[in-house]
Amino acid sequence: MNLAFSTPAFWAGVAACYLVGAIPFSFIIGKLHGVDIRKVGSGNIGATNLGRALGKKWGYAALGLDITKGLFAAAILPWLMLTWGLIDHRIPFNAFAGAAAILGHIYPVYLLFRGGKGVATTVGVFGALLGYWLAIPLAIYWLVAKFSDYVSLGSISFAVALPVTAWIQYGSSADNCWVSAIALVAAAFVIWRHRGNITRLWQGTEPRRSAIKETGQATGSHPDG
């Protein structure tokens, strides 16, 4: 297998995926409505906080765009590059490009590296890399968020389940071990970005989903971006 790590096209594609992942759709949508979401709600540059500021319609719009960033990096661009003969093996390019998009969302160059929490873009990336297997961590997210009443705890549980699911599907096979490795890295980034939520959960001060919905400040029904 030729991993083609040394080819300019490989790394140019990875860099492009970082730049696409770094596009702060929630911030842009907020600005178009005269709102700087860095100064409202949690201050997070993500779909959940946008939902707090502008309502669920715009929160879901940003969520869809953030997921699309991940799909572009891990599915669309690799397919195009393979078609154009710029790469000769979609994996590990898929995995590296997806990781770059997640990194871009969390640390966007356009906003001085202050971004979202990466869950929605991670969903897009691993929707491409894991296919229907992604239903396992998504189901865990939904169940934990629903029965604990904490969206953040659901997102953290999703992150923990992701590398386990990738390992079950791919294991350590020579061709696909990169997916498992990138899933572990992505999970670590998502959990790290939720460290404030973890502290509040431990202290019992994290807002519950139902309480946020009652105040009309958030939809509380989609992953924290």
Secondary structure, DSSP 8 states (H G I E B T S, - for coil): ----TT-HHHHHHHHHHHHHHT--HHHHHHHHTT--GGGSTT--SSHHHHHHHH-HHHHHHHHHHHHHHHHIIIIIHHHHHHHTTS-S-HHHHHHHHHHHHHHHHHS-GGGTT----SHHHHHHHHHHHHGGGGHHHHHHHHHHHHHH--HHHHHHHHHHHHHHHHHHHHTT-TTTHHHHHHHHHHHHHHHHHTHHHHHHHHHT-S--HHHHHHHTS----S---
